[in-house]
């Protein structure tokens, strides 16, 4: 397995997510409740936008943790092995999700439970 390739891919994803968080920071700000400044429907749209931005931020933070974990596994030569059964994770799976921690079999079993 070409861990250098996956390391570069993970670092690129890390940069993209960090940039995305920086760009979306303003959207997650507190919505002004002054009805004189903003109409009721506009305020509702702003609240919905804020909630979506906050959820996007939360998901990005989780993915950044997964990426950092994958980078640590590369350093320790554990990258590409299932954390549950210790079998190799297919390169096709890692190509789609380079921060994957489980092989397809274990991930499927984990979903059922």
Backbone as ProteinMPNN parsed JSONL, in Angstrom:
{"seq_chain_A": "XXXXXXXXXXXXXXXXXXXXXXXXXXXXXXXXXXXXXXXXXXXXXXXXXXXXXXXXXXXXXXXXXXXXXXXXXXXXXXXXXXXXXXXXXXXXXXXXXXXXXXXXXXXXXXXXX", "coords_chain_A": {"N_chain_A": [[0.846, -1.188, 0.0], [0.494, 2.219, -0.775], [1.338, 4.377, 1.366], [2.274, 6.952, 1.408], [0.88, 8.259, -0.626], [-1.741, 8.175, 0.434], [-1.322, 9.657, 2.734], [-0.781, 12.212, 1.694], [-3.248, 12.665, 0.503], [-4.93, 12.71, 2.756], [-3.843, 14.938, 4.111], [-4.474, 16.935, 2.288], [-7.294, 16.865, 2.4], [-7.573, 17.642, 5.045], [-6.684, 20.305, 4.975], [-8.625, 21.388, 3.239], [-10.986, 21.054, 4.777], [-10.38, 22.631, 7.01], [-10.134, 25.144, 5.814], [-12.756, 25.395, 4.908], [-14.139, 25.536, 7.338], [-13.198, 27.982, 8.285], [-14.232, 29.707, 6.35], [-16.975, 29.339, 6.767], [-17.469, 30.29, 9.268], [-18.698, 32.761, 9.871], [-21.36, 32.309, 9.143], [-22.316, 30.745, 11.178], [-22.637, 32.405, 13.274], [-24.351, 34.177, 15.949], [-27.785, 34.84, 15.518], [-29.41, 37.901, 14.977], [-32.12, 39.071, 16.876], [-33.736, 41.238, 16.48], [-36.62, 42.484, 15.385], [-37.172, 44.798, 14.037], [-34.947, 45.292, 12.543], [-34.637, 43.041, 10.959], [-36.882, 41.14, 9.067], [-39.498, 38.782, 10.067], [-39.611, 36.335, 8.557], [-37.155, 36.436, 7.228], [-35.495, 36.316, 9.416], [-36.101, 33.758, 10.335], [-35.109, 32.271, 8.198], [-32.433, 32.935, 8.513], [-31.927, 31.745, 10.998], [-32.279, 29.059, 10.327], [-30.196, 28.782, 8.474], [-28.074, 29.268, 10.205], [-28.259, 27.028, 11.925], [-27.723, 24.984, 10.094], [-25.095, 25.65, 9.379], [-23.818, 25.312, 11.831], [-24.122, 22.545, 12.21], [-22.676, 21.605, 10.023], [-20.158, 22.518, 10.768], [-19.771, 20.946, 13.078], [-19.706, 18.359, 11.953], [-17.461, 18.629, 10.305], [-15.494, 18.978, 12.26], [-15.535, 16.462, 13.503], [-14.693, 14.894, 11.338], [-12.14, 15.975, 10.948], [-10.889, 15.074, 13.277], [-10.934, 12.335, 12.754], [-9.264, 12.302, 10.505], [-6.835, 13.238, 11.594], [-6.352, 11.115, 13.32], [-5.994, 9.046, 11.462], [-3.657, 9.971, 10.225], [-1.904, 9.696, 12.367], [-1.946, 6.92, 12.597], [-0.641, 6.294, 10.245], [1.935, 7.202, 10.836], [2.609, 5.367, 12.837], [2.674, 3.035, 11.463], [0.319, 1.57, 11.333], [-1.688, 2.15, 9.646], [-4.327, 1.465, 7.402], [-5.18, -0.908, 8.337], [-7.798, -2.744, 9.806], [-9.393, -1.626, 12.712], [-10.857, -3.291, 14.253], [-10.768, -6.109, 13.467], [-8.184, -6.362, 12.587], [-7.464, -6.952, 9.997], [-6.431, -6.173, 6.608], [-7.616, -3.115, 5.252], [-9.38, -2.586, 2.302], [-7.843, -1.053, -0.534], [-9.505, 0.268, -2.284], [-11.621, 1.031, -0.634], [-10.256, 2.779, 1.082], [-9.517, 4.673, -0.761], [-11.934, 5.91, -1.319], [-12.69, 6.728, 1.245], [-10.325, 7.888, 3.014], [-9.908, 8.057, 5.748], [-11.009, 5.878, 6.912], [-11.622, 3.414, 9.406], [-12.397, 0.854, 9.724], [-12.694, -2.366, 8.144], [-14.709, -3.399, 5.322], [-16.341, -5.587, 6.015], [-16.379, -5.556, 8.9], [-17.392, -2.982, 9.275], [-19.94, -3.283, 8.178], [-21.039, -5.167, 9.949], [-20.949, -3.646, 12.243], [-22.803, -1.659, 11.657], [-25.176, -3.103, 11.74], [-25.505, -3.58, 14.402]], "CA_chain_A": [[0.0, 0.0, 0.0], [1.243, 3.47, -0.894], [0.895, 5.246, 2.457], [2.623, 8.338, 1.074], [-0.259, 8.757, -1.407], [-2.862, 8.4, 1.34], [-0.951, 10.757, 3.634], [-0.998, 13.444, 0.932], [-4.697, 12.812, 0.328], [-5.45, 13.112, 4.066], [-3.411, 16.315, 4.378], [-5.262, 17.802, 1.406], [-8.63, 16.922, 3.0], [-7.445, 18.417, 6.285], [-6.599, 21.719, 4.576], [-9.934, 21.768, 2.698], [-11.951, 21.169, 5.873], [-9.989, 23.781, 7.82], [-10.531, 26.329, 5.035], [-14.218, 25.444, 4.908], [-14.558, 26.012, 8.655], [-12.88, 29.402, 8.345], [-15.181, 30.409, 5.486], [-18.338, 29.213, 7.274], [-17.542, 30.764, 10.655], [-19.654, 33.863, 9.965], [-22.724, 31.782, 9.009], [-22.715, 30.117, 12.436], [-22.768, 33.447, 14.301], [-25.661, 34.37, 16.57], [-28.739, 35.587, 14.687], [-30.029, 39.042, 15.654], [-33.561, 38.879, 17.045], [-34.378, 42.544, 16.366], [-37.575, 42.412, 14.286], [-37.137, 46.053, 13.287], [-33.812, 45.23, 11.617], [-34.809, 41.905, 10.057], [-38.243, 40.618, 9.092], [-39.681, 37.488, 10.725], [-39.224, 35.253, 7.663], [-35.711, 36.538, 7.017], [-34.865, 35.851, 10.648], [-36.258, 32.301, 10.335], [-34.121, 31.772, 7.233], [-31.116, 33.095, 9.132], [-31.812, 30.718, 12.038], [-32.073, 27.784, 9.642], [-28.833, 28.832, 7.949], [-27.168, 29.142, 11.347], [-28.298, 25.632, 12.366], [-27.013, 24.184, 9.092], [-23.672, 25.964, 9.483], [-23.326, 24.688, 13.057], [-24.024, 21.1, 11.974], [-21.544, 21.416, 9.114], [-18.959, 22.703, 11.586], [-19.631, 19.765, 13.936], [-19.283, 17.24, 11.101], [-16.075, 18.887, 9.904], [-14.633, 18.726, 13.418], [-15.445, 15.006, 13.65], [-13.862, 14.386, 10.245], [-10.753, 16.377, 11.224], [-10.387, 14.139, 14.287], [-10.685, 11.066, 12.051], [-8.094, 12.5, 9.641], [-5.652, 13.273, 12.466], [-6.155, 9.743, 13.782], [-5.43, 8.3, 10.33], [-2.262, 10.409, 10.065], [-1.147, 9.061, 13.46], [-1.793, 5.505, 12.243], [0.4, 6.224, 9.213], [3.219, 7.333, 11.548], [2.895, 4.157, 13.617], [2.587, 1.905, 10.517], [-0.927, 0.83, 11.536], [-2.676, 2.645, 8.687], [-4.798, 0.507, 6.412], [-5.618, -2.124, 9.021], [-9.059, -2.612, 10.533], [-9.203, -1.515, 14.156], [-11.619, -4.346, 14.923], [-10.279, -7.467, 13.172], [-6.766, -6.229, 12.229], [-7.238, -7.303, 8.595], [-6.212, -5.001, 5.762], [-8.751, -2.41, 4.644], [-9.103, -2.54, 0.862], [-7.407, 0.252, -1.039], [-10.672, 0.924, -2.881], [-12.335, 1.677, 0.474], [-9.437, 3.906, 1.535], [-9.561, 5.691, -1.816], [-13.186, 6.634, -1.13], [-12.663, 7.32, 2.589], [-8.983, 7.606, 3.53], [-9.87, 8.031, 7.212], [-11.752, 4.691, 7.354], [-10.946, 2.657, 10.462], [-12.893, -0.521, 9.701], [-12.861, -3.003, 6.842], [-16.121, -3.415, 4.927], [-17.044, -6.611, 6.791], [-16.592, -5.059, 10.261], [-18.266, -1.811, 9.204], [-21.292, -3.798, 7.954], [-21.471, -5.766, 11.203], [-21.116, -2.537, 13.196], [-24.054, -0.995, 11.29], [-26.292, -3.946, 12.146], [-25.655, -3.521, 15.87]], "C_chain_A": [[0.889, 1.249, 0.0], [0.767, 4.461, 0.174], [1.232, 6.716, 2.189], [1.463, 8.999, 0.298], [-1.421, 9.103, -0.482], [-2.567, 9.519, 2.336], [-1.193, 12.095, 2.939], [-2.491, 13.724, 0.76], [-5.338, 13.287, 1.638], [-5.081, 14.555, 4.395], [-4.196, 17.311, 3.524], [-6.682, 17.964, 1.96], [-8.627, 17.774, 4.264], [-7.429, 19.915, 5.98], [-7.961, 22.198, 4.068], [-10.959, 21.971, 3.813], [-11.647, 22.373, 6.759], [-10.376, 25.08, 7.12], [-12.046, 26.5, 5.044], [-14.745, 25.957, 6.246], [-14.308, 27.508, 8.791], [-13.901, 30.206, 7.535], [-16.606, 30.392, 6.033], [-18.515, 29.759, 8.685], [-18.601, 31.854, 10.822], [-21.097, 33.364, 9.921], [-23.228, 31.168, 10.313], [-22.867, 31.131, 13.564], [-24.196, 33.544, 14.806], [-26.527, 35.252, 15.678], [-29.367, 36.691, 15.532], [-31.539, 38.849, 15.714], [-34.337, 40.192, 16.985], [-35.292, 42.536, 15.15], [-37.605, 43.694, 13.46], [-36.03, 46.01, 12.24], [-34.003, 44.141, 10.565], [-36.237, 41.402, 10.189], [-38.296, 39.21, 9.677], [-39.224, 36.327, 9.838], [-37.723, 35.26, 7.379], [-34.964, 36.013, 8.229], [-34.951, 34.321, 10.739], [-35.273, 31.653, 9.359], [-32.721, 31.838, 7.823], [-30.891, 32.046, 10.213], [-31.573, 29.337, 11.424], [-30.657, 27.707, 9.073], [-27.799, 28.65, 9.046], [-27.103, 27.68, 11.812], [-27.544, 24.727, 11.385], [-25.508, 24.416, 9.172], [-23.068, 25.317, 10.731], [-23.175, 23.179, 12.888], [-22.864, 20.782, 11.033], [-20.234, 21.543, 9.882], [-18.711, 21.472, 12.452], [-19.135, 18.564, 13.132], [-17.838, 17.405, 10.645], [-15.111, 18.597, 11.043], [-14.452, 17.235, 13.647], [-14.533, 14.429, 12.575], [-12.398, 14.781, 10.441], [-10.122, 15.475, 12.282], [-10.051, 12.805, 13.639], [-9.446, 11.157, 11.159], [-6.82, 12.511, 10.478], [-5.321, 11.88, 12.994], [-5.522, 8.89, 12.681], [-3.971, 8.683, 10.104], [-1.373, 9.81, 11.155], [-0.933, 7.576, 13.17], [-0.755, 5.32, 11.146], [1.769, 6.29, 9.874], [3.604, 6.04, 12.261], [2.82, 2.877, 12.769], [1.368, 1.025, 10.741], [-1.997, 1.228, 10.533], [-3.042, 1.544, 7.704], [-5.222, -0.816, 7.012], [-6.858, -1.827, 9.842], [-8.791, -2.582, 12.034], [-9.937, -2.616, 14.917], [-11.004, -5.726, 14.716], [-8.803, -7.517, 12.779], [-6.43, -6.739, 10.828], [-7.028, -6.026, 7.795], [-7.538, -4.436, 5.269], [-8.426, -2.279, 3.166], [-8.729, -1.116, 0.431], [-8.559, 1.002, -1.691], [-11.454, 1.676, -1.805], [-11.565, 2.907, 0.951], [-9.405, 5.027, 0.499], [-10.81, 6.557, -1.652], [-13.187, 7.384, 0.189], [-11.314, 7.022, 3.232], [-8.877, 7.598, 5.054], [-10.622, 6.828, 7.785], [-10.932, 3.911, 8.375], [-11.342, 1.187, 10.472], [-12.94, -1.056, 8.28], [-14.365, -3.065, 6.538], [-16.912, -4.408, 5.769], [-17.361, -6.102, 8.2], [-17.517, -3.843, 10.282], [-19.724, -2.252, 9.014], [-21.857, -4.413, 9.234], [-21.754, -4.688, 12.243], [-22.417, -1.793, 12.934], [-25.266, -1.772, 11.777], [-26.559, -3.836, 13.642], [-26.08, -2.186, 16.327]], "O_chain_A": [[1.904, 1.307, 0.695], [-0.107, 5.287, -0.089], [0.553, 7.615, 2.687], [1.12, 10.155, 0.545], [-2.014, 10.177, -0.588], [-3.475, 10.249, 2.734], [-1.753, 13.012, 3.539], [-2.937, 14.867, 0.857], [-6.195, 14.171, 1.623], [-5.912, 15.309, 4.901], [-4.538, 18.4, 3.986], [-7.212, 19.075, 1.987], [-9.563, 18.533, 4.518], [-8.093, 20.697, 6.661], [-8.404, 23.29, 4.424], [-11.713, 22.944, 3.796], [-12.565, 23.059, 7.209], [-10.885, 26.005, 7.752], [-12.554, 27.614, 5.171], [-15.699, 26.734, 6.276], [-15.133, 28.222, 9.36], [-14.373, 31.253, 7.979], [-17.369, 31.328, 5.793], [-19.613, 29.692, 9.236], [-19.325, 31.862, 11.818], [-21.967, 33.928, 10.585], [-24.437, 31.081, 10.529], [-23.19, 30.756, 14.691], [-25.129, 33.054, 14.171], [-26.074, 36.268, 15.152], [-29.802, 36.453, 16.659], [-32.164, 38.502, 14.712], [-35.493, 40.238, 17.404], [-34.818, 42.575, 14.014], [-38.021, 43.673, 12.302], [-36.152, 46.616, 11.175], [-33.583, 44.297, 9.419], [-36.745, 41.255, 11.3], [-37.275, 38.529, 9.773], [-38.525, 35.429, 10.309], [-37.098, 34.202, 7.301], [-33.933, 35.352, 8.1], [-34.0, 33.666, 11.165], [-34.68, 30.617, 9.658], [-31.922, 30.916, 7.658], [-29.789, 31.511, 10.337], [-30.774, 28.55, 11.93], [-29.998, 26.673, 9.183], [-26.786, 27.976, 8.86], [-26.018, 27.156, 12.064], [-26.819, 23.821, 11.795], [-24.73, 23.47, 9.046], [-21.938, 24.831, 10.694], [-22.203, 22.597, 13.371], [-22.154, 19.796, 11.23], [-19.308, 20.761, 9.669], [-17.578, 21.002, 12.554], [-18.247, 17.837, 13.579], [-17.08, 16.437, 10.604], [-14.036, 18.038, 10.825], [-13.348, 16.783, 13.952], [-13.694, 13.575, 12.862], [-11.504, 13.993, 10.129], [-8.938, 15.149, 12.188], [-9.014, 12.209, 13.932], [-8.671, 10.205, 11.068], [-5.834, 11.868, 10.118], [-4.152, 11.511, 13.102], [-4.614, 8.103, 12.948], [-3.139, 7.821, 9.822], [-0.223, 9.457, 10.897], [0.133, 7.032, 13.459], [-0.062, 4.303, 11.114], [2.667, 5.526, 9.521], [4.775, 5.662, 12.288], [2.894, 1.77, 13.302], [1.381, -0.151, 10.375], [-3.105, 0.693, 10.57], [-2.185, 0.792, 7.238], [-5.583, -1.744, 6.288], [-6.953, -0.787, 10.493], [-8.05, -3.414, 12.559], [-9.665, -2.845, 16.096], [-10.745, -6.438, 15.686], [-8.235, -8.601, 12.651], [-5.261, -6.938, 10.501], [-7.395, -4.936, 8.236], [-8.457, -5.176, 4.917], [-7.31, -1.899, 2.811], [-9.234, -0.127, 0.963], [-8.594, 2.232, -1.661], [-11.896, 2.805, -2.021], [-12.159, 3.957, 1.196], [-9.278, 6.199, 0.854], [-10.759, 7.775, -1.821], [-13.626, 8.532, 0.259], [-11.169, 6.012, 3.921], [-7.856, 7.175, 5.596], [-10.85, 6.755, 8.993], [-9.717, 3.763, 8.237], [-10.709, 0.371, 11.141], [-13.189, -0.313, 7.331], [-15.188, -2.807, 7.416], [-18.029, -4.11, 6.192], [-18.503, -6.209, 8.646], [-18.328, -3.689, 11.195], [-20.634, -1.673, 9.609], [-23.024, -4.201, 9.563], [-22.692, -4.808, 13.03], [-23.071, -1.342, 13.874], [-26.268, -1.181, 12.181], [-27.695, -3.98, 14.093], [-26.251, -1.97, 17.527]]}, "name": "protein", "num_of_chains": 1, "seq": "XXXXXXXXXXXXXXXXXXXXXXXXXXXXXXXXXXXXXXXXXXXXXXXXXXXXXXXXXXXXXXXXXXXXXXXXXXXXXXXXXXXXXXXXXXXXXXXXXXXXXXXXXXXXXXXXX"}
